């Protein structure tokens, strides 16, 4: 439940910063820095903070993935409307499922295939309206949404 609250709060702060013309490259790191400090303090307070080399390596790889995904998302928010970018962001949770199917040959349930199909249709639908993108149309608009989708999904993986 806390994850959903943080995710919702992050999206609201991002929307507010865009409406007030704040510099998104500053807003994103500040949001993540605050979350990292809160998470680190919580883990330290509960004596569950671990700093082994494997944890540091995973943290670095995950951090680089998030930096790339947030850079793409920041740029996408400048050229597309918030709703379209956030839909792609929310749908990106299926990327780890795709990775599990392709990389680790996990068995897929019918429901998972249906979910993947719905996600693809959803991406297509959010790029279909001419009012969803400020500067880009057609394949360029789809490319922006797919970029956010894939990079955010990589961050989830």
C-alpha positions in Angstrom: 0.0 0.0 0.0 2.9 2.4 0.8 4.3 1.8 -2.7 1.1 2.9 -4.4 1.0 6.1 -2.2 4.6 7.0 -3.0 3.9 6.3 -6.7 0.8 8.4 -6.7 2.5 11.2 -4.8 5.4 11.2 -7.2 3.1 11.5 -10.2 1.2 14.4 -8.5 4.4 16.2 -7.7 5.5 15.7 -11.3 2.2 17.1 -12.6 2.4 20.1 -10.3 6.0 20.8 -11.3 5.1 20.6 -15.0 2.1 23.0 -14.5 4.3 25.5 -12.6 7.1 25.2 -15.2 9.7 23.9 -12.8 12.8 22.3 -14.2 12.0 18.6 -14.5 15.7 17.6 -14.5 15.8 19.1 -11.0 12.4 17.8 -9.7 13.1 14.2 -10.6 16.4 13.8 -8.7 15.0 15.7 -5.7 12.0 13.4 -5.5 14.1 10.3 -5.7 16.7 11.6 -3.3 13.9 12.3 -0.7 12.5 8.7 -1.3 16.0 7.2 -1.0 16.7 9.1 2.2 13.3 8.0 3.7 13.9 4.4 2.6 17.5 4.3 3.9 16.4 5.8 7.2 13.6 3.2 7.5 15.9 0.3 6.8 18.6 1.6 9.1 16.0 2.2 11.9 14.7 -1.4 11.5 18.3 -2.8 11.3 17.7 -4.1 7.8 20.2 -1.9 5.9 22.7 -4.1 4.0 25.7 -2.7 2.1 27.4 -5.8 0.6 29.2 -5.5 -2.8 26.3 -7.4 -4.5 23.7 -5.0 -3.1 25.9 -2.0 -4.2 26.2 -3.4 -7.7 22.5 -4.0 -8.0 21.9 -0.5 -6.7 24.2 1.0 -9.3 22.6 -0.9 -12.2 19.1 -0.1 -11.0 20.2 3.6 -10.5 21.5 3.8 -14.1 18.4 2.3 -15.4 16.2 4.7 -13.5 18.4 7.7 -14.6 17.9 6.7 -18.2 14.2 6.1 -17.8 13.6 9.3 -16.0 15.6 11.3 -18.6 13.4 9.8 -21.2 10.3 10.5 -19.2 11.3 14.1 -18.5 11.9 14.7 -22.2 8.6 13.0 -23.0 6.7 15.2 -20.6 8.1 18.2 -22.5 6.8 17.0 -25.9 3.7 15.1 -24.9 0.9 15.5 -22.4 1.2 14.2 -18.9 -1.6 11.7 -19.2 0.0 9.9 -22.2 3.4 9.7 -20.5 1.9 8.4 -17.2 -0.2 5.8 -19.0 3.0 4.4 -20.6 4.7 4.6 -17.3 2.0 2.6 -15.5 1.8 0.0 -18.3 5.6 -0.5 -18.1 5.1 -3.0 -15.3 4.6 -5.7 -18.0 8.2 -5.3 -19.2 9.6 -7.6 -16.5 6.9 -10.2 -17.4 8.1 -10.0 -21.0 11.7 -10.3 -19.9 10.9 -13.4 -17.8 9.2 -15.0 -20.7 12.0 -14.2 -23.2 15.2 -14.4 -21.1 14.4 -17.1 -18.6 11.8 -19.1 -20.6 9.3 -19.0 -17.8 5.9 -20.5 -18.5 3.2 -18.0 -19.3 -0.4 -18.2 -18.2 -3.2 -17.3 -20.7 -4.0 -14.3 -18.4 -0.5 -13.0 -18.8 -0.7 -13.1 -22.6 -4.0 -11.3 -22.4 -2.5 -8.7 -20.2 0.4 -8.2 -22.6 -2.0 -7.8 -25.5 -4.1 -5.3 -23.5 -0.9 -3.3 -22.7 0.1 -3.1 -26.4 -3.4 -2.0 -27.4 -3.4 0.6 -24.6 -0.1 2.0 -25.8 -1.5 2.2 -29.3 -4.7 3.9 -28.1 -2.9 6.6 -26.1 -0.9 7.6 -29.1 -3.9 7.6 -31.5 -5.3 11.0 -30.7 -3.8 14.1 -32.3 -4.3 16.0 -29.1 -2.1 13.7 -27.0 1.2 15.0 -28.4 2.3 18.6 -28.6 5.0 18.3 -31.3 5.0 14.7 -32.6 2.5 12.6 -34.6 2.2 9.1 -35.8 5.3 6.9 -35.5 7.2 9.6 -33.7 4.5 9.8 -31.0 4.4 6.0 -30.7 8.2 6.0 -30.4 8.1 8.4 -27.5 5.5 6.3 -25.7 7.3 3.1 -26.4 10.6 4.6 -25.2 9.0 5.6 -21.9 7.3 2.2 -21.7 10.6 0.2 -22.3 12.9 2.3 -20.2 10.5 2.5 -17.3 10.0 -1.2 -17.6 13.7 -1.9 -17.5 13.8 0.1 -14.3 11.2 -2.2 -12.9 13.2 -5.2 -13.9 
